[in-house]
Amino acid sequence: MAFLTPLFFVGLSAIAIPVLVHLIQRERKRVVEFPSLMFVRRIPYQSVRRRRIRHWALLLLRAAAIALIVAAFARPFLPQSAAASAITGGSREVVILLDQSASMGYADHWSKAQDAARAVVRTLGPDDRATFVLFSRNAEENMRATADRARLEAAINAARVSSGATRYGPALKLAESILGRSTLKRREAVLISDFQKTGWGGSDDARFGEGLTLNAVSVASASTANLSVPSVSFARSSFSGQERVTVTAGLSNKGDAPLKDIPVTLTVDGHEIETGRANVAPHASASVSFTQFTLAAPNVRGTVRAGSDPLPADNSFYFVLGPSEPVSLLVVDSGDRADASLFLSKALSIGSTPKFQVDVTSTSRVTSASFDKRAVVVLNDTVFPTAATGGVLKRFVERGGGLLVVAGDRTSWPSTEADLLPGKIGAPIDRTSGRSGSLGFLDYSHPVFEVFKAPRSGDFSAAHMFRYRAIQAGPNDRVIARYDDGGVAALEKKVGAGRVLVWTSTLDDTWTDIAVKPIFLPLVHQLARYLAHYEPATSWYTVGQVLDLTARGKGRADRIVVTPSGERQNRTSAGEGAEGLLELNQQGIYEIRSAVSGGGRPEAIAVNLDPTESDLTALDPRELVATVTGHASNGPVQPATPQEMTREESERRQSLWWYLMFSGLLLLAGETIIANRLSRKEKFL
């Protein structure tokens, strides 16, 4: 037996206190009242009975209690236990990082990884603690630090391969945080993975500090042959008033051997459309096109499946299609010329993504009902329509509609509707004499001009501007284009949920030749898309993306989300923020149903694996370990090396002081009970 703070034994002198109490303590005297003391003889009083110790057991109890409490403060420990614990190297803080990304579903990788994790658990000593972390794209503590090996093994057995992509950075950062908080001397992380090369990048800021160890356990196979369907494409056409779709599936062979006569099947809404055959060369791609099918209803679900191999998850690709909805535009001109809106209407009639439905009318024919079910209204060099006054056009814009004002000679704007127009339109500026004007500044950060940002994407300087209207921008207006003289060419203003944009020259051949330039068609399409809030329909998402249900719901009632695994999640309409966001973490088809009405076809969301999961090329685990820790890997998990424990560690692990303190307090409690009983017996003696 050794003591960490032996100076506390000076307190053993307190044992003398119970002896002095027994010898010095005077008993209480009883006062008896007499009417007269003349007949009472006075004799000297002596406490004879207190001059010797009568209750030895009581004295020993008190002395033993004081001795135990003093010994507790001296912090005892057993040196032989410290020596024995040196064999195991002391207690450890272990973090088990188990990769559950989609690539771990290849062949027997997952079962080997679980076996490796269980092997780590079985090496834990009685004083070791382990944290179990599952990771793919993100990392999460599945089991917090515990010494219960049964619970750890149960958590490992319950873990499953996910659909997430491999990312080592978040897992290593979490391990570093857990180990950094630990007070134990030995701190180590065990990373169990197939060490997919695409999951580790040089930009990952994961670094272990001094004293932290990282051990790598690889379950990768020597062969990485794998066939996948990374994408599909769609070609739409019309036949007899119906929309028809041709699906083309892309195939990728990551193996060293060619793949021949691979069956590739297209299934739509549970019905097999066609099965084709494909040959794919090693480390190459191929494609298969299927027979057209008619697309008559929304939320049509499709699946492409190709062959079979050790990683079946990436052999399937899911998508959801719906009939394309044309963007409805109303073009209003003066009606003076039959070809006043010819260039605009012709440009908008070309293309199918999206398809524009254009109706041209004159100002005199416009009614308030003309704006119903329109996405965009274009006032093409004309006066403000009478039917649009009284806030009719403003309410259309506030509800989310788009308004394009093409300012020409005939353009006028009533003062009563001034709050709808960006800026204030002035007189025409003539540049016909001398050098013509041109567009000198474009805001490429704006969605209208963003597509022209790349080199050779369109030369706006080639268009000649002979005349244009002056306009004075307001404080809340955004200038997105200017002429070479600094004049405003395009000005935007947000009104409610809608957008208003003024183009200060014409979009024909009267004031400019832009209508005959190559940039005209994409410019007009960009203006229409932007003002209509057009977003192309997404046929599929990738695992890990987040879906905003609030924006998709558009004020609908509560919704029920059914995941590909069949789990039902209730999403309340009032729950904006986290409740309105859906993380797509499973491969397959999600369903979004209304909680109040069971009729109708539910909205479907297709989710596919990250294509990088199909590339099973492994990196050298030693390279990753060296980058994270600053030194080379020690290889697989090594048995504990002997480490001599300090006196403080031995005392802290044994905690003998607690038992001594408890025993001392227990003796004091027993002494109190015995002393009270003896005192009552002698009270009247």
PECORTA-V942120 format. One record per pair of residues at least 4 apart in sequence whose C-alpha atoms are under 7 Angstrom apart, sorted by the first residue. I is the first residue (numbers start at 1). J is the second residue. Records with the same first field share a line. If there is no record, write none. Layout:
I=J / J
//
This chain:
1=76 / 77 / 78 / 79
2=76 / 77 / 78 / 79
3=74 / 75 / 76 / 77
4=74 / 75 / 76
5=74 / 75
6=74
8=70 / 73 / 74
9=70 / 71 / 74
11=70
12=67 / 70
15=63 / 66
16=20
17=21
18=22 / 59 / 62 / 63
19=23 / 59
20=24
21=25
22=50 / 53
23=50 / 51 / 52 / 53
47=51
55=59
56=60
57=61
58=62 / 671
59=63
60=64
61=65 / 667 / 671
62=66 / 668 / 671
63=67
64=68
65=69 / 664 / 665 / 667 / 668
66=70 / 664
67=71
68=72 / 660 / 661 / 664
69=73 / 660 / 661 / 664
70=74
71=75
72=76 / 657 / 658 / 660 / 661
73=657
75=651 / 657
76=651 / 656 / 657
77=650 / 651 / 654 / 656
78=82
79=83
80=84
81=85
82=86 / 645 / 650
85=89 / 90
86=90 / 642 / 643 / 644 / 645
87=642
88=640 / 641 / 642
89=640 / 641 / 642 / 643
90=643 / 645
91=127 / 128 / 184 / 186
92=128 / 129 / 184 / 185 / 186 / 187
93=128 / 129 / 130 / 179 / 182 / 184 / 186 / 187 / 188
94=129 / 130 / 131 / 187 / 188 / 189
95=130 / 131 / 132 / 175 / 188 / 189 / 190
96=117 / 131 / 132 / 133 / 189 / 190 / 191
97=132 / 133 / 134 / 171 / 190 / 191 / 192
98=133 / 134 / 135 / 191 / 192 / 193
99=134 / 135 / 136 / 192 / 193
100=104 / 134 / 135 / 136 / 160 / 161 / 162
101=136 / 161 / 162 / 163 / 164 / 165 / 166
102=161 / 162 / 163 / 164 / 165 / 613
103=613 / 614
104=109 / 110 / 161 / 194
105=109 / 110 / 161 / 311
106=310 / 311
107=310 / 311
108=112
109=113 / 219 / 220
110=114
111=115
112=116 / 219
113=117 / 192 / 193 / 219
114=118 / 156
115=119
116=120
117=121
118=122 / 153
119=123
121=149
124=128
126=147
127=147
128=147
129=145 / 146 / 147
130=145 / 146 / 147
131=143 / 144 / 145 / 146
132=141 / 142 / 143 / 144
133=139 / 140 / 141 / 142 / 143
134=139 / 140 / 141 / 142
135=139 / 140 / 171
136=164 / 165 / 166 / 167
137=164 / 165 / 166 / 167
138=170 / 171
139=170 / 171
143=152
148=152
149=153
150=154
151=155
152=156
153=157
154=158
155=159
163=543 / 585 / 586 / 587 / 609
164=543 / 544 / 585
165=610 / 613
166=199
167=199 / 200
168=172 / 199 / 200
169=173 / 204 / 205 / 206
170=174
171=175
172=176 / 206
173=177 / 206
174=178
175=179 / 189
176=180 / 208
177=181
178=182
179=187
187=212 / 213
188=212 / 213 / 214
189=213 / 214 / 215
190=214 / 215 / 216
191=215 / 216 / 217
192=216 / 217 / 218
193=217 / 218 / 219
194=218 / 219 / 220 / 618
195=218 / 618 / 619 / 621
196=616 / 617 / 618 / 619
197=617 / 618 / 619
198=612
206=628
207=628 / 629
208=212 / 628 / 629
214=625
215=633 / 634 / 635 / 636 / 637
216=621 / 635 / 636
217=636
224=255 / 616 / 617
225=254 / 255 / 256
226=253 / 254 / 255 / 309 / 311 / 614
227=252 / 253 / 254 / 309 / 315
228=251 / 252 / 253 / 314 / 315 / 614
229=250 / 251 / 252 / 314 / 315 / 316 / 317
230=250 / 251 / 611
231=249 / 250
232=247 / 248 / 249 / 250
233=247 / 248 / 249
234=245 / 246 / 247 / 248
235=245 / 246 / 247
236=243 / 244 / 245 / 246
237=243 / 244 / 245
238=242 / 243 / 244
239=243 / 244
242=294
243=294 / 295 / 323
244=292 / 293 / 294 / 295
245=292 / 293 / 294 / 295
246=290 / 291 / 292 / 293
247=289 / 290
248=287 / 288 / 289 / 290
249=287 / 288 / 289
250=286 / 287 / 288
251=285 / 286 / 287
252=284 / 285 / 286
253=280 / 281 / 282 / 283 / 284 / 285
254=282 / 283 / 615
255=282 / 283
256=282 / 283
257=282
258=280 / 281 / 282
259=279 / 280 / 281
260=278 / 279 / 280
261=277 / 278 / 279
262=277 / 278 / 279 / 306 / 307
263=275 / 276 / 277 / 278 / 306 / 307
264=275 / 276 / 277 / 304 / 305 / 306 / 307
265=274 / 275 / 276 / 304 / 305 / 306
266=272 / 273 / 274 / 275 / 303 / 304 / 305
267=271 / 272 / 273 / 302 / 303 / 304
268=272 / 273 / 301 / 302 / 303
269=300 / 301 / 302
274=290 / 291
276=288
278=288
280=284 / 285 / 286
295=322 / 323
296=323
297=322 / 323
298=321 / 322 / 323
299=320 / 321 / 322 / 603 / 604
300=320 / 321 / 322
301=319 / 320 / 321
302=318 / 319 / 320
303=316 / 317 / 318 / 319
304=316 / 317 / 318
305=315 / 316 / 317
306=315 / 316
307=315
308=312 / 315
314=609 / 614
317=608
318=588 / 606 / 607 / 608
319=539 / 540 / 606
320=539 / 540 / 604 / 605 / 606
321=539
326=354 / 355 / 356 / 357
327=354 / 355 / 356 / 357 / 375
328=356 / 357 / 358 / 374 / 375 / 376
329=357 / 358 / 359 / 374 / 375 / 376 / 377
330=358 / 359 / 360 / 374 / 376 / 377 / 378
331=359 / 360 / 361 / 377 / 378 / 379 / 380
332=360 / 361 / 362 / 363 / 378 / 379 / 380
333=340 / 341 / 361 / 362 / 363 / 379 / 380 / 381 / 382
334=362 / 363 / 382
335=362
341=345
342=346
343=347 / 508 / 515
344=348 / 507
345=349 / 358
346=350
347=521
348=356 / 525
349=356
351=355
361=365
362=366
363=385
366=370 / 385 / 387
367=387
368=387 / 388 / 392
375=401 / 402 / 532
376=401 / 402 / 403 / 531 / 532
377=402 / 403 / 404
378=403 / 404 / 405
379=404 / 405 / 406
380=405 / 406
381=406 / 407 / 408 / 409 / 410 / 411
382=410 / 411
383=410 / 411 / 412 / 413
384=412 / 413
388=392 / 393
389=393
391=395
392=396
393=397
394=398 / 420
395=399
396=400 / 401
397=401 / 402 / 403 / 495 / 496 / 497 / 498 / 499
398=495 / 496 / 497 / 498
399=496 / 497 / 498
400=497 / 498
401=498 / 499 / 532
402=498 / 499 / 500 / 531 / 532
403=499 / 500 / 501 / 531
404=500 / 501 / 502
405=501 / 502 / 503
406=502 / 503 / 504 / 505 / 506
407=411 / 469 / 503 / 504 / 505 / 506
408=469 / 505 / 506
414=418
422=473 / 474 / 477 / 491 / 492 / 493
423=471 / 472 / 473 / 474
424=471 / 472 / 473
425=469 / 470 / 471 / 472
426=469 / 470 / 471
427=469 / 470
428=467 / 468 / 469 / 470
429=467 / 468 / 469 / 470
430=466 / 467
431=435 / 436 / 437 / 466 / 467
432=436 / 466
436=464 / 465 / 466
437=464 / 465 / 466 / 483 / 484
438=461 / 463 / 464 / 465 / 483 / 484
439=460 / 461 / 482 / 483 / 484
440=461 / 482 / 483 / 484
441=481 / 482 / 483
442=480 / 481 / 482
443=449 / 480 / 481
444=449 / 450 / 453
445=450
446=450 / 480
447=530
448=526 / 527 / 530
449=453
452=457 / 458
453=457
458=519
459=519
460=519
463=513 / 514 / 517
464=512 / 513 / 514
465=511 / 512
466=511 / 512
467=505 / 511
468=504 / 505
469=504 / 505
470=487
471=488
473=477
477=491 / 492 / 493
478=491 / 492 / 493
479=488 / 490 / 491 / 492
480=490 / 491
481=488 / 489 / 490
482=486 / 487 / 488 / 489 / 490
483=487 / 488 / 489
489=503 / 504
490=501 / 502 / 503 / 504
491=501 / 502 / 503
492=500 / 501 / 502
493=499 / 500 / 501
494=498 / 499 / 500
495=499
499=531
505=511
506=510 / 511 / 512
507=515
508=512 / 515
509=513 / 515
513=517
514=520
515=520
516=520
519=523
520=524
521=525
522=526
523=527
524=528
525=529
526=530
527=531
528=532
529=533 / 534
530=534
539=606
540=605 / 606 / 607
541=545 / 606 / 607 / 608
542=607 / 608 / 609 / 610
543=584 / 585 / 586 / 587 / 607 / 608 / 609 / 610
544=583 / 584 / 585
545=583 / 584
546=581 / 582 / 583 / 584
547=581 / 582 / 583
548=552 / 580 / 581 / 582
549=553 / 580 / 581 / 582
550=554 / 576 / 580
557=573 / 594
558=571 / 572 / 573 / 594 / 595
559=570 / 571 / 572 / 592 / 593 / 594 / 595
560=568 / 569 / 570 / 571 / 592 / 593 / 594 / 595
561=568 / 569 / 570 / 591 / 592 / 593
562=566 / 567 / 568 / 569 / 590 / 591 / 592
563=567 / 568 / 590 / 591
564=586 / 587 / 588 / 589 / 590
571=579 / 580
572=579
575=579 / 580
576=580
577=581
587=607 / 608 / 609
588=606 / 607 / 608
589=604 / 605 / 606 / 607
590=604 / 605 / 606
591=602 / 603 / 604 / 605
592=602 / 603 / 604
593=602 / 603
594=598
620=624
621=625
622=626 / 632 / 633
623=627
624=628
625=629 / 632 / 633
626=630 / 631 / 632 / 633
645=649 / 650
646=650
647=651
648=652
649=653
650=654
651=655
656=660
657=661
658=662
659=663
660=664
661=665
662=666
663=667
664=668
665=669
666=670
667=671
668=672
669=673
670=674
671=675
672=676
673=677
674=678
675=679
676=680
677=681
678=682
679=683
//
